[in-house]
Amino acid sequence: MTPDNVKAYWLSETAGVLEVPGMITLEAQRRIWALAEHFRSLPQVREVVPGMNNLTVELQPTAPDIESLPDIMMARWNSSRPVELSSRRVEIPVEYGGAAGPDLDAVARHAGLSPAEVVRLHSAGEYTVYFLGFLPGFAYLGGMDRRLATPRRREPRLAVPAGSVGIGGEQTGVYPASSPGGWQLIGRTSMRLFDPAWSSPTLLSAGDTVRFVEVGVRS
């Protein structure tokens, strides 16, 4: 089921946003993927950016129906059906806790679980890549057990090591490069998620399925 309070509005003179408020669901995301595929096929469209529960479409300034863009996006949403993207299954090895996951205990306390239970639940999940953003190769993953949902840190770190596996709210993800960040860090992987020298620079793509494989737990 998807919410009834979907809305579309102007972002700029040539760009509109369709937003699906409320809890993130795979069905809603699959409908956003369907809309993105449709708008990418239109010659008057300059750019299409699918996000988490939202879609941004920018038209060419000379597009004949530009004044009706939000209405067009809503009409297309109402007639759309979820689509499954071609995908791969990717397993990511993770060392949990210790220096690799300094916030594992904090996540456990927030959830009322032991660190071992957090690791078990996190590595038992099957996650779907909703979209890439924030950093090149950073995948926003849906499907985390709700018991693990933990607010972001009040004070973000100035430098999060590449490969860090974190939890931010209802989502989990992997930092593909060293950067500032406020997610709760529970582990780290040695797998590379982004390399500009690769023919396809990102390891993950929207629609892929991800499993985290526990290769060790440190206290």
N, C-alpha and C positions, 0 to 999 in steps of 0.2 A: 504494500500500500504506500502511496505517496501523498503528501499533504495537499489540502485544497487551497491553501493560502499562497500559492505560487504567484510571483509578481515579476513584471518586467518594467524597466525604467531606463531613462537616458543616463549614460555615463559622460558623454560629450556630445558635440553636435553631429558626430558621425558614428558613435558607438552606443550600443545598448547592452544591458545586463539582464539576464533571466536568473532569478534567485529562488531556490527551494528552501524555505525556512524550516527550522526544526532539526530533529536528529538526523544524522547522516545515515542513509540506507543505500545498499547496493542497487536496489531497483531504481531509485532516483538517479544514481550516478550512471547507470546504464542508459537511462533515457537522455541524460545530458550528453553521453557519448553519441547517441543516435542523432541528436540535434546538431552536434558538432560536425558529424559526417555530412549531414544535409547541407549546412551552411557553407562548408568548405567546397562543396560542389558548385556553388553559384558564382558566376563570373563577376558579379558586382560586389562581392565580399573581399575585403582587403585582409582581414585577420580574424581568426577564431581562436579563443583561449578558453578551454574547459577548465574549471576549477572544482573545488570541493562544494558540491551542492549549488554550483552556479556556472553560468556560461556567458562569456563576453563576445560580442560580435561587432566588428567594425566594418562599415561599408565604404566603398569608394564615394568621395564627395559628390560625384555625378550620378549616383545610383537613382533611378527614377522613383523608387518607392521608399526613399530614405526617411521621409517624414513619418512613415508608418512602422518603422522598425520594431518598437516595443510590441505593437499589436501583432505584427507578423511572428515575432518570437513566441508570444502567448498562444497564438493559433497553432503554431507548429508543435508546441509542447502538448496542447490538448489532443492533438491527433497522433502523437508519437507513441512508439512502443519501445520497450527496453531492447538494447542490442548488446550482444556479447562480442567483445573484440577478440581477434586472434591473440592467443596468449601462450606463455610458457610457464613452467613450474620451476622456481628457483629456490634452492636451499642455501641458507646463509649460516655458516658456523659462527657460534657466539660463545665467548667466555664471559660468564656472568660474575658480578660482584668484584670485590677487591678494588684495585686501582683501575680496572677496566670498567667497573660499574659502581662508582662511589655513592650513588643514590639508591641502590637496591634496598638497603635497610629502611630508608625513608619511605619508599613506595610500599614496602611490607607493612610498616606501621600505619600508614594512611589506609591501607586496605584491610587491616586487621588480620593479616596473614603472616606466615613465616617467610623468610627469604626463599627457602626451598620451594614453598608453594607458589610464590611469585614466578620463579624460574619454570616450574612445571606448567603453570597456566600459560605463561608467555610462549614457551617452546611448543606447547600443544596446539596453539592456534593455527588456523589457515587464513592467510591475509590476502586481500586483493589490493593491487595498486590502483588507486583512484585517479591520481594525477601526479605530475612532477612539478616541483616549484621550490621556492626559497633559495636553493642552491642548485646548480647543474647536477642532475642525478639524484636529488633528494626526492624519495617517493613517499607520498602520503598514503598510509595503509589503512584500510578499513577491515574490521573483523576482530578487533581485540576484545578479549573477555572484559565485560563491564566492571568486574570486580577489581581490575587493575587500573582503572581510570584514576589519574592523579593530576592535580593542578601543576602547572609549570612553576618553576622556582621563582620566588619573589625577586631574587637578584640573579639575572642571567650571568653565565660564565663568559669571560672575555674570549676564551679559547677552548673550544670543545675539540678533542682529538678526532681525526678522520677515522671512520669506522665505528664510532660510538653509537650504541643502540639506546634509544631513549623513549620515554613516554611523556606525552604532552596532552593533558586532558584525556579524551577518549581514543587517542591515536598513539601508534607507535611508529618508529621510523629509524633510519640509519643515516648519520651524517656522512656524506661522501667525501668531504674535505674538512680540514680544520677551519673553524669559524666560531664567532660568538653564538651563544644559544642558551635557551632557558629550559629545555626539556630535562626531565629527570633521567639521569644516565644509569642504566642497569647492566650494561655489558658492552662488549666491543667485538668487532669482527675484523679479521685480516683480509677479507674479500674486498676487492676494489669495485666500487659502484660507478665510477666515472673516470674516463681517460679520453682526452681530446684526440689522442692518436688512434683510437679505435675507429673502425669504419662506421660503427654506431656508437657514439661516445658514452651512452648511458647503458648500464647493465640491465636496468628495469624499464618497462614500458607500461602505460596504462592498460589494465586488464590482466596483467601477469598475476600469478599466484605465488605467494612467498611463504616459506616455512623457515623458522629459526631452529637450528640444530644446536643443542647444548653440548659444548665440547669441554666444559669445565666450569666449576663454581668455586670462587675464592671468598674467603671471609674477611 
